[in-house]
Amino acid sequence: MPAKTIQYLILFCSVFLLSTVQANAWSSHATDSLSVWNAVTNGKIRPNLRYFYMNTDNAGESYDAYAHGINLGITYETIPWKHIRLGISGQWMYNIHSTSFAPDPKFPILNRYEMGLFDLMNPQASSVLGRLEKLYVNYQYIKSNVKAGRQVINTPFINPQDGRLRPTAVSGIWIDWNEISSTKIEAGFINSISPRSTTQWYGIGESIGIYPQGYNPDGSKSNYFGNVRSNGIGLLGITLKQIKPISLQIWNMYVDQIMHTSMVQADALWAASKHSQWVAGLQYLEQHALTQNENLESHKSYIHSGDISRSFGAKFGWENKQWKTSLNFNRITGEGRYLMPREWGKDPFYTFMPRERNEGLGDVQAYVAKISYQWNKVPLKTQIAHGYFLLPDATNFTLNKYAMPSYSQSNFDVSFEPKGKWQNLKFSMLYVYKKLLDNEIQADKFIINKVNMSQVNFIVNYEL
């Protein structure tokens, strides 16, 4: 077992023993209520478990893969002491059984999905993988929080994602401010990231390129991993609900020496009848490259000086207590590729569907229909989504970073959340099918693990 994992085990055993010690030296709980000792020894331990089975089936005799992975973790958080809480979380992942992640001699294309359940930087690891995922100090002020240290945040650009054993985590300071009526302000500075599919922590520039790097606009292979420099990320998000029925979100993300991305999104909800409502939304996103890295060689740059991209999105739907339906549209203009490191989170678009992204693309038209149903007498929810994604030619690297052809995608999602004594369990099944829309494309590099494939995901979550 790696030395780092042993250290984590020792650390958490110590926390567990400490939390079970009774404060016998104190005459009463009331006397002790303001003490640091009381805050630490009366904290709460929350275990978690996640089992993930993934199976990808490519059409014909192409390379297929499967993996069984399990994650065990423990989180400890103190009770408040003068509005301050301390938290720590360790997570351990293990590859129970899987196909080989080495390229198939017949189809020399790297595994795209199953390998990401574990550690992309050490794909052949057979031992337990450990990550100190959270280590923070949290200060609560009335309805607001300021958290410093390792944590998980959820924003349009940096978010946990749910397609792997562990989420993307960040380190820095994060403010969640709710003291103004009908207004939510989120802001922070991030100086390091531990992306999903990894166990290490990386500086902001170092984290970019762990996932496949694709192509430069001139068609050469990108080689920016290890060459990107950045001192941190500044994020600001404001959600305004003063103008009913509209909820307005404004987000800005400034990545030092790399790029600046802004998003405005307005969502509305109004009555359609006594028991149902209409939903609608509009979204605009704009991104500009910064020029600090302009002296780097072209193939070593993540984004190039002068690059710009814009995206427009819309949704319209109807829903009630059981049904939710929506029609969704997104258009990325042909001015340039929308770039957002895949290591950091999923796409913010209305048309996003799990297991594929439109990041790295320009000149995109996406159409997605979604319908979900929440059963009345059974804690079961089903969702069906189908989308058409019209992309630039797969060899047009100016607008197609990952050489992705146009495709259609169908998702069928089922989740079951028991009640009562089993209420901490959740079972999920996701089936995905992607089909190539341009039948003239024949090369394996444009097809395998991209289109003409299906995938099954079965997930069990337990969290106390």
C-alpha positions, 0 to 999 in steps of 0.5 A: 500500500502506498505510503500516502495511503497509509498516512491517510489511514493513520490520520483518519483512525486518529480522527475517529478515536478522537471523536469517540473520546468522552469529555469526562473532564468536563462537569456537564455538556452545558459547561463544555458547549463553548470549548474547542474540545467540545467542538472536536469531540462531538463532531460527526463522522459520515461514511460514504460508498460508491460502486460504479460499473461501466461497460462500453460497446463499440460497433462491430469488432472494435475495442470494447471495455468494462470496469468495476470500481469501488470508492470508500470514504469518510468525512469528519466535521466538527460542530460549530465553535464561535461559528467555525467548523473544521472538516476533513475527508479521505477517499479510497478507490479500488479497481475491482476488475476491468479490461486492460487499459493498454491500447488494443494492438488492432485498434491503437486508440486509448480507452476513453471512459472506463480508465477515468474511473480511477487515476489517469496519471497511473492507469495500470495501478492495482493498489488502493488509490487514496485522496485527501479530498477535503480539508477546510475551515468553514465560518458561518455568518447567519445564512452565509459561509466562507470556506477556506481549504480543500472542498467541492464547489458547483459552478457553471465552469468548475463543478463536481461532475457525476460520471466517475468514482470521485468528483473534481475538488478545488483548493482555495477560498469560497464565499457563499453570501445570502444576506441580501433578500432574493440575492445569492452571491458566490465568489472565490479564488482557487489555486489548485485542483484535483480533477475527477479521474485523478488522486493528486493535487495540481496547480491551475496550469498543471491541471490542464492537459491531464485529459486528452489534448486534441489538436491545435487549429493548424492540425498539429497535435496539442502538447500543452500539458506541463507548459501552461502557467497560471497563478489561479482562478477568480470566480464570481457568480450572482443570482437575482430573483427580485423580478419574478418569475425570472431568475437571473444568473451572471457568472464571470471566471478569470483564469490568470494568463489563460482566458476570461469567460462570462455567462448570463442566464435567465430562467423563468417559471410561470403557471400553466394551470393549477397543478402545472407550469411552463419553464423557459430559459435563455443563455449567453456565453462569451470567452476571450483568450488572454495574451500572457502566453502568446510567446509560447510555441503554438502547440504548447498553448492551451488557448491562442492569443486573440481567440474568441468564442460565443454561445447562445442557448434556449430552453422551453418546457412544461412540468408538474409534480410528476412530469418534466419536459423540455426542448433545448437548443444551443448554438456555438458560433463559428468565430472560434472554439469554446474551450474549458478544461475538461478536467474542471467540469461539465458543459453549462449548456442546456443541451448537455447530455452525460457522456459527451461534451461540446467543449472544444468546438465552434460552429455547433448546432445542438437540439435536445429533447428531455422528458422525465417522470417521477413515480407516485408510489415508488421512489423511482425516477426515469428520464429519456433524452435525445439530441442531434449535434451538428458539428463542423467537419471532423478534420476542421481542426480550427473549429473541432479540437477533438476531431468529433464527427456530427452525431445523435445521442440517446440517454435512458436514465433510471434512479431509485432512492429508497425511503425509511431505513434505506434512505441513504442509498441511491441506485442509478442506471444510465444507458447511452447510445451515440450514432454517427450522422455522416456515414461517409466517415470511416476512419477508426480515430473518428468513430471508436469510443466516440460514435456508433457505440453504446454504454451502460453505467450502473451506480450505487451510492451510500452516504450518511 
